Amino acid sequence: MTRSDFSGFLKRLTGAQVLAPDQIDARAKWLEVALIPMLAIGLAWLASPADPMLASTLFPWLWFAPVLVALRYGVMPGLLASIPLLLNGLLANHWGLTGKDFAPEYFFGGGLLVLVCGEFSDVWRDRNLRMEETYLYVTERLSRLTKRHLLLNLSHDRLEQEMLARPGSLRDALARLRLIAIEGNPTALPMPGATGLLQLLSQYVNIESATLYTLKPQGLNTVLGERVASLGEAVDLAPDDELLLLAIESCSLAHIASREVSLERQSQHLVVAPLLAGDDTLVGVLVVTRMPFFSLNVENLQMMSAILAYYADNLRHAPGVHLLQQRLPTIPALFAEEFVRMILMQKKIGIPSHIVVMTFNGPQREEIPGEFLRIKRGIDLYWQTQVNGKPVIAVLMPFASSSTKDGFLLRIESWLQGRFGGNFDTLGIHLRAIDFAQEDPQQALAGVILG
């Protein structure tokens, strides 16, 4: 073995994925908790049979084992990894191998060190989890915003080309599709609004024959589920169709005209496109069997992927949004969709969010809301409505702590002072702050809006 081969082997052995993998199996975790201290004790007996606890050395080397376990897995695994050291001490004391200078403080100090390291590990793993969840949410939201921007751009281009041939814009059609997916009955079909989705694709992408299927998990794989809706003369999709397998594996659209596709056997279909939500969840798959040759181009395929992703995003949160809209009939779909996401994030990992509800009662109650909406923050979502004839604005602040909410209110009060010469009290603005961590946000918001 050459030096370069040995260096590569050493890097693979001590790499980040070996020493600190992202996912650790529960069996492997408890196996390490048992084996690491036992290995350390075995090495101590091998290196120093007369002092197997290494108590006479200048540093308590044996405590490295439970400390490493505590830093890797937390307090409880670290304490469990300390038990073999205690048993080793009792065995060494029984055989008279502890030495005359040995004291119980050896175990007290070591146990305290394990507790400190385990608590440090628990705190930072919890913070790391929060950061990862926040990153995933921001990434998902960026993905959704990117898809919506793409749809708007494609809608603008399509309107320039076919304004006289087709009524309305793609943006309007997608808004109707969102209403079908979210405000329709989510229990009616596995994919509410599936027929409307196919009709929309027929109008804007020129598909002539297509079928929608669900996807279901089977072990570690994803397999074809039931047929949901079809357009034109439907042709059944085989579970082992190569375009389907390629689309599921790559989580992207696969079509026969792609340069990367080389089919071993002829497929009966032209395009297989997965319905991929913003968090990379596979909702279903669209199979296109027939479409005009000139329509099989990059622009149409890109539009098809964007429409399917937009539908999948709305479909994933449709049940929760549907229940919320039943409770608050006037709530906008986008506000309700983000509201449901924030409630799920709060329940899952405890990331805080707030809603600030402002009710305008003063003589300038009609003027202030319009001016206020012009200075809104980009990350927040706003819902303007009427309660008992009074203007009300609800501001949803994702991932906002109490200090962030207080800073927002101070900024608004400073703006009111400069623009209207008063504060919340003098201008008759009633505030109701809803903390997701302290109360049920749906019930609190319904209490304000419904009275």
N, C-alpha and C positions, 0 to 999 in steps of 0.2 A: 504494500500500500504506500503510495507516494504521500509527500507532505500535504499537497493540495487535497488529495482524497481524504486524508485524516482530518484536515481542517474543515472540509465540508461535512464530514460525519459528525464532528464535534459541534458545528453550528446547528445541524439538524437535531442533535441530542439536547442542546441547551437553548433552542429557539424559543421565541415567545409563545408559539402555539403548543409547545411541549410543557414549559414551565408554568404558563398562565393562559390556558385555553379559554376561549369565550364561553363555551358550554362544557360543563363537567358532569358526567354521569353520576347519579347518587351512589351507585355501587362502588365506583372508582373512588369517590370522595371518602367514604367510610373505610375503604381498603387502605387508602393513604393515611388516614387518621391512626389506624392500627399498625401499619408497617413502618412508617417513618420513625416513631419512637423505639419500636422493637429493633430496627436496624441500627439506630444510634446506640442502644444498650448492648447489642451484640458486638459492635465495633469497640465499645468501651471494655467489655470483658476480654476481647481479643487483644487489645492494646495494653491493658493494665489489669491483669487478673487479681493483683493484690489490692487494687483500689478501683473496683468496677463502677463506682459512682463518680470517679474523677474529682472527688472532694478535696484532694490535696493540691490540685492544680490552682494556678492563679486566676483562672476563669472557669465558671461552671459550664463546660462545653456541652454536657448532656441536655441542658435546657434549650439548646438550639432547636432540637426536634419539635417539642410542643410549641415553641415560639413561631417556628415556620408554619406549623399547622394553623395556629391562631391567626397569623397574618393572612393566610390563604383562605380560611373558611370561617373565622369568627371565634367568639368567646367559647361557646359550648364544645365544638370540636377540639379547641385548644385545651380545655380542661380535661376532656376525655383522653387526649393524647398525653396528659400529665400523669394519668393513673399508672401506666407501665413504669414510669420513673419512681413512683411511690412504692410499687411492688418490688422494684429492683433494690430500693433502699432498705425495705424490710428484709429482703433475702440477704443482702450484703451484711446487715446488722446481725442477722441470725448466725451467719458464718464468721462474724468478727472481722469483717473486712472494711468497716467504715472509718477506722482511725480514731484516735483519742480526741482529736480536735474537732470532730464532726458535731454540728449543732442542728436543732430542728429549724433554725432560721434559714437553712439551706433550701428547705421545701417552701417555707413561707415567702421568701424573696422570689424564688422561681415562679411560684403560683401567682404572685402579684404581677410579675413581669408578663406572664401569659395573659392575665386579665386585661392589662393595659394594652397589649398588642392586639388581643381579640376585639376589644372595644374600638380601638383605632380602625381595625379592619371592617367592623360592622358599620361604623359611621361613614367611612369612605366608599364602601360598596353601596350603601344606600344613596349617597350623593351621586355616585357614578350612575346608578340606575335611574335617578331622577333626570340627570343630564342626558342619558341615552333616550329616555322617553320623550323629553323635550325636543331633542334633536330629531327623533322620528316624526313627531307631530309637525315640527317646522318643515321637515323635508316633504311630508305628505301634503301640507298646505301649499308649499311651493310648487309641488307637482300639479296640484289641482289648479292653481293660478296659471301655471304655464299652459296647461291644457285649455283653460278657458280663453287665455290670450290667443292661443293658436286657433281656436274655434272662431273667435272674433275676427282674426285676420283672414281666415278662410271665408268667413261669411261676407266680409267686405269685398274680397276678390270675386266671389261668386255673384254678388249683387251687381258688380260692375259688368259682368259678362252676361247675366241672365235675368236682369231685373224685369224685363217685359214677359219673360217666359214663365216665371214662377212667382206666385204671390208670397209676400212676406220675406223675411230674412232667415238665415240659419239660426241666428240668435233667438228669434221668436219661436222657431220650431223647437229648439232645445229647451226653451222655457216651458213650452207645452209638454214636452217629454218629461221634464223634471216634475211638473205637477202631476202627471200620470203616475210616475214612479213613487213619489213621496205622498201625495195627497189621495191617491187611490187606495183601495182596500189591499193591504199588504199580505193578507191571508188568502186572497182569491187564487193566486198562482205562485209558483216558485219565483217567477219574474213578473211582477205587475207591470203592465204597459208593454209587454213583449211584442204584441201585434202592432202597437203604435210605433215602436222602435223600428220594426221591419218596414213599415210604410214610410217612415222618415228616411231610412236608408235607400229605399226604392226611389224616392223623390230626388234625393241629393247625390246619391252615389250610383244610381242607375242599375242596381241589382235587380235581376228578374226572377231568380229562384234561389231561396236561401232558407236555412233552418237554424233555430236557436236551441241549444242543449244546455243542461246544467252540467257541472263537474262535481264529482264527489271524491273525498279522500279514501284511499285504500292502502292502509299501512303507511309507508313513506312516499307512496306515489299518488298521483291524481288521475282518475279514470273518468271515462265518459258516463254521464248520467242520462236522465230522461229527456225526451223531446218536449220543448215548451211551446213553440210556435213555429209556423212555417209560412213561406210566401211562394206562390207559384207551384210548380211541380216539384215537390220535395223528393230528394234522393237520400236514402239512409246513409249515415256516416258510420263506417266500420271502426270499432274501438282501436284497431291497430293501424289505421290509416296513417301514412307517413307524414302527411302535412299536419295532422292532429298531434302526433307525437312531437314533431318539431316545434309546433306552436306552444305546447305545454312546457317543453324543455327550455325554450328560450324566453317564454312569457312575452312573446311578441307575435305580430301578424306574420303568417307564412303563406306564400302564394307560388304558383307554378312558374311564374315569369322571373322569379328571383335568381340571380346568378349563383347564390350560395346553395340553392336547392338542386339536388341530383337524386331523383327518385329511382329506386330499384324496380318498382312496378308502377304502372299507370294509375293515377288517382282519378276518381270521377268528379272531383271538386276543383275549383279554381283558387279559392281563398279559404283559409281557416284563421279566424281572428279571435283571440281570447278576450273576455271581458275582464279587464284588470283594473282593480280599484287603486286609489292613491297609495295605500299601504302594501301594495303588491299582492293583494288577495285575489285569487282567481274565482270569479263568480260564475262564469259560464263560458260558452264558446259559440261563435257564429260561423256557420259553414255556408259559403256561397258556391252554388253549383253552376249558375249561368248568369252572365252579365256581358254586355257588349264589349267587343275587343278593344275599342278605343277608350273604354272606361277603366280598363286595367292599367292605370298609370299611377305615378307616385303621389300626385295630388289627391286623387280619389281614395287611394289606400290610406294615406295620412289622415284624411278626413274621417274615414271609416273607423280607424283606431281611436281618434279623438272622441268621436261620438260614443263609441262603446265604452271608453274609459269614463266619460262623463255620466253615462247611464249607470255604470257599475258603482261609481261613487255615491250617487243618489240612492241606488238600490240597497247598498249596505246599511245605510242609516234610516231607511224608509220606515221600519216598524216604530222606532223610537220617535221619529219626527211625526208620524201619523198620530200617535197617542198624544203628543204635545199639542198638535194642531186641533185635536178634538177638544182639548182642555182650554186652549186659547185660540179660537177660530181666526182671529185677525193677525196672528203672528206671521211675518214673512217666512218663506220657505228657507232662504239662506240663513236667516237669523236662527230659526229653529234647528237647522242642520248643525250649525256650529255650537249652539247651546247644548244639544245632545252630546256632541263630541267632548265638550268641556266637562259635562257631568260624568261621562265614562272615565275620563282622565283623572278626575278627582277621586272617584271610587277605586280606580285601579292602583294608583301610586301616590295619591294625596297631593298632587300639584295644585296649588290654589288658583282660583279664578274669582272674579267679582262681577256683579251687575250693579250699576248705579242707575236708579230710576228717578228722573226729575219731573215733578209735576208743577206746571206753571200756573200761578193763581193771580199774579199782580196785573196792573193795568196794561203792561207791555207783554202780556203772555202770548200774543199772536206774533209779535215781532222777534222776540228773543230766540225761539226755536229755529227759525229760518236762518238767523245770523249764526247761531251756534253750530248748525250742521255744516257750515262752510269752513270751520276750523277743526273738524274732527281728525283724530289720529287714524293713520292708515290701518293699523293692526286691529283696531276695535270695530265692532259691528253695532249699528244703530237701528232702532225700531221707533218710528214716530207714529203715535196713535192718539186717540181721544178717550178720556175717562170722565164720564159725567159732564161732557161739554168742555173739559179743560185739556189743553195740549199736554201730552206726556211723551218723554223720550227715554227709552231704556238703552243703556250703553253696556254692551257685553265686552268685558276686558279679559281676554284669554291670558292665562299664566300671570295674573296680576296679584302680587302680594298686598297686604294691608298698606304698606308704605307706598307702593305704586298707586294704589287707589287714592290715598291721601294726597300724594303729589299731583294727581290728575285733578282732584277737587280744588286744590290750591291754585293750580294754573287756570282753571275755569273761573274761580272767584276773582283772580287778578284780571282776567279778561273782562269780566262783567263790570269791575270797578272802572276800568279804562274806557269801555265801550258805552255802558249805560249809567255809570256813576253810582253804583250800589253793589251790595253783596247778595247772597242767597236770601237772607232774611228780609232785607229792605225791598227787594224786588219780588217778593212773594213766591220764591221757588222752594218747594218742599223736596227734600232729598230722602231717598231710601236706599241704603247700601245693602246688598245681599252678598254675604260671604258663603261660598260653596262649602267651606269646611265647617261652618257653624250651624247651618240650617239647610233644610231641603229647598234648593233654589227654585224648583218648579212650583212648589206650594207657595213660597214667598212671592214669586213673580205673579202668580195667579191671584194672590191676595191683594196686590196693588192694582193690577189691571181690571180684575173683576169686582173689586170692592168688597 
